Amino acid sequence: MSKYIIQGGKQLSGTISVVSGKNATIALFFASLLLKGKVLFKDVTKVAEVFRVLEILESIGVRYEWMSENSLLIDTSKKLTMATLDKKASASTRISLLLLGGLASREKTYKIYRTGGCKLGKRTVGPHLYALQKLGISIDSQKGHYLVKNKKLVGTEIVMYESGDTPTENTIMAAVLAKGVTVIKFASANYMVQDLCHFLVAAGAKITGIGTTTLTIHGVKRLHDVKEYYISPDPIDAMAWISLAITTKSPLTVKNCPLPFLELELEKLRVMGQIFKLTNRRMSTNGHVPVADIKIVPSALKALSDKITCRPYPGLNIDNLPFFAPIATQAKGKTLIHDWPYENRALYNLEFKKLGANVLLLDPHRALIEGPTKLKGAEIVAPYAIRPAMSLLIAMIAAKGTSVLLEAYPIERAYDRIIERLRGVGVNIERIDN
């Protein structure tokens, strides 16, 4: 495990560019299994979670090669050997559940291991199972693993039990090669789901309704190679840097921000009194997402009169909600943060008290943060949850004096070149391996 030592309390300056995120990248890697061929992914984020997926895929017979710093060629054409699935890698993260969709049309019987991931309370796999079973996939829960039996997949109408990102991705992947038409209702329309759909269309899939909660998929017999696919910039990466700029009262410019997935966050900030400027509006490199550069202007903030909460897209992103906590420590008044999707995530807001924040935990889902407060350095063990850990790091950078973030691995699961990028805008931070 690594730890970060931060000398905080200083104003930052410069620009920082948004990169692709782990959530979209991971879904695309598993979707490459459907091609039984080759795809060159561009703008790949190089984080721990992505490397773990590559370990999983390599263990069953997938080949890959780095063609340049952030370009990765994946070849899924060879016969897979599920018996050699890397148990440690697949059991350590929930994203291995995407094997269900990726393998739906090419493996008849196999097992995957029960999964780990962020400690965010009880997270059921039911939404995956209910949807996939309607397409003809049998999933039997056994001790330590799931036994999967894929029958001939036939399209049908599916009402998602939960509008979750990963269950929707699994269902899409299983449906694109199913016979006939599949209609997915109450689908997630989040950024990584849209990226997945655009990639599959590039591979020959027939999907309509992209960006909505109802997807219609006409099954095709096979998909084809994709010469290259640029992964979309990540709104969660963008929001972390926006939060950093605001919390440290720094005139930072965050480049390459995917606007459709940040507009509500920006509107909340505007009402709080935050001044920002959008410049250089354009389309993302893959041509699917409007992007812009966002210049943050140091501003006097006031707490919102209503609570800040999240909901599935097009609501405020669930992963972006924690980034409002450090911002709230610098806003005049009381900010109520309602983090309802996970049983325990609001508890992590208590960690801000160690930095001098005024935080009152109302229940496991709601935290009341009163500001503005002058944050001071402290030693904190990073929660094993990516976004709360990153939000605490942001507060530490804003806090005057020395802070130590212990067991910082959760941040490295999702944030590419985190130390290098922070130093690029003036953060005094050192990474030490324990």
Secondary structure, DSSP 8 states (H G I E B T S, - for coil): -EEEEEEE-----EEEE--B-HHHHHHHHHHGGGTTSEEEEES----HHHHHHHHHHHHTT-EEEEEETTEEEEE--S---GGG--HHHHHT-GGGGGHHHHTTTT-SEEEEE----S--S---SHHHHHHHHHHTEEEEEETTEEEEEE---B--EEE-SS--HHHHHHHHHHHTTSBSEEEEES----HHHHHHHHHHHHTT-EEE-TTSSEEEEE--S----EEEEE--B-HHHHHHHHHHHHHTT--EEEEEEEGGGTHHHHHHHHHHT-EEEEEEEEE-TTSSSEEEEEEEE---EE--SS-EE--STTSS-TTTGGGHHHHHTTEEEEEEEE--SSSSGGGGGGGGGGGT-EEEEEETTEEEEEE----B--EEE--SSHHHHHHHHHHHHHSBEEEEEES-HHHHTT-TTHHHHHHHTT-EEEEEE-
